[in-house]
């Protein structure tokens, strides 16, 4: 279990370092998530209309 925790902690540390080095990345990812969610919502609406 110790090796597993070491891996998790290492990944966590690397992730935090990346976050500190590239804060704009998170804003860009948030925009991508919003785009995907909006696209899915629109597609879902269109698909429902076709089958009603």
N, C-alpha and C positions, 0 to 999 in steps of 0.2 A: 504494500500500500504506500510505502514511503516513496518509491520510485514514481508512482502515479501522481502523488502530491507534488513532487519536484517538477514533473512535466507540466502540471497545471499551473504551478507558480511561475515557471519559466515562460509559458505562453502568456500568462497574465501580465508579467513584467514587460514582455515584448510588445504586447498590445497597448499597454499604457505609454510606452516610449513612442510608438507610432502615433498614438493620439496626441501626444505632446508635440510631436514634430510636424504633424499635418492636420491642424484643426479644420482646415477648409475641406478636407476629405469627408468629414462627418456631415458637413452641410450638403456636400454634393450627394452623398449617399441618401440623405433624407429627401432630397429632391427626386432622386431616382425612385425611392420607395413611394413617394406621393404620385409620381407619374404612373408607376405600375398599378397602384391601387386605383387611380382614376381610370386607367385603361381597362382594367378588369371590370370595374363597375359599369363602364359604358358597354363593354362587350357583353357582359351578363345581361344588361338591359336589352340590347339588340337581339341576343339569342332568345330571350324569353318572348319577345315580340314575334319572332318567326314561328314559334310553336303554339301560339295562342289562337 
